[in-house]
């Protein structure tokens, strides 16, 4: 499932990115091409449709964010070559609600960008059965989703961003992963301005430049192998399956990144009537050390 989730932390202190108060707002959408449907974000999130607006003003002058209606990337933040990190999760305090926890992008407050984890699944709540932190790959924490028996589509997790990123100084995205999933495959999805609909699903949603809604706007993806052993995966921009917008194929190059997501799908097979149905199955996916490279 392709979920677009935007989180806001209001009244963030200018001098201490990550020390926040106020209200968290979230909104999510599903990919209409995916068999899954309405979902929610991590613990504490509100359901909704469309990508939540990421207001640069919420950053206390740090810059970036959604900008005016009509442009999800009016003021993208250029990530310096020396700041490749996105999330290693080791700053987690061990007690906070993961769905409400957030941190400076890559632990570097100088970029002015906030990031945080989200999870979703096909339980009735819209969350995965398990969304937690576990020991990482040579690190204290890694992010995990798991279900003893997913039945509708599977689940996913990822990192929301408070601003649109320009990561063109890097060759692609790197991460460590382990787990046990149907088909032994997961999917990395890169949400971009160019593949975000220009017609919002509801008032207040961030607006991209992809004309229309629904199946016309598809984010770039990359399928990756999942085994029970920690494996580092590096994905060059050009290795992503291009996204689509009407009349255009969108190959990422590091520009206009809005969100990074990792999905787990179920196997679909035809039943006795020839109707394709999901095959219920357990899964576990664990993510660590997400960065540009």
C-alpha positions, 0 to 999 in steps of 0.5 A: 500500500502506498500511504502519504502521511504528513505530520506537523509539530507546532510551536517548535523552538527555533534554537532546538529543533526537536524540542516541541510542544503543541499539536500534531496533525496528520493525514494519510492517503492510500494509492488507488492502485493498491487493494488496500483502503483507508488507513491511519498513521502511527499511534496517535494519528488521525485518519484522513485522505491526502497528504497533510500540509507541511507548513514551513511556518511551523518550523519557527523560521527554519524554512521549507515546508509546503508553502502556498497552496498549489506547490508542495515544494515551494521552498525545498531544503537542500541537504548538504553533502555532509548530512547524509543521515535520515533516521537511525532511530538511536535517539529514541528514549525507549518510552515515548509513543513512537507515533508521536516521536520525532527528531531532527533529520539525521540528528542534524538540527542545522537543516531545520527539517524534522522527521519521524516514523509512521506505521500502518497496517490492515488491522481494523484500527488501520495500524499494524498489529505491532509497531515498535522499536527493537535492537538494530543492526549494530545499533540500539534501536531499529523500527519494526512492523509485524503481524501474526496474520495480515488478511487484507493487504499487509502493512508498511512504515516509513519516515515523514518529513516536515519539509520537501527535500532536495537531495541531489548531492547524493546518488540515492538512498541506503538502508538496512533491513531484515524480516520475513515477508510474503514473496520475500520482497518489500517495496520502497516508495519515494513520494515526490511533488511531481507524483503528488496530485494537484487536485487535493482529496480534501481541503487543506491537503498538500498539493503537488504538480501531478494533474488529477487524482487517483491512478494518474499519479503514482510515486516511484518505487523499488522492490527489495529482497527481505531475508532474516539476516540484516542486509544493507541495500543501496538504491540509486535514483535511476534504479527506482521504477519511475513514477507517473503523471499524465503524459510523463514518466517521473524518474527521481534524482533526489529533488522534491522528496516529500516522504520515504515509505517501506511496504509489505504486501500479501500474495494475491491469487484467484479463487474458485470464481476467478476473483483475486483475493489476498492470501492471509500471512504473517510478516515482520519488517525491521528497518535501520540506518536510513540515509542518503549516500 
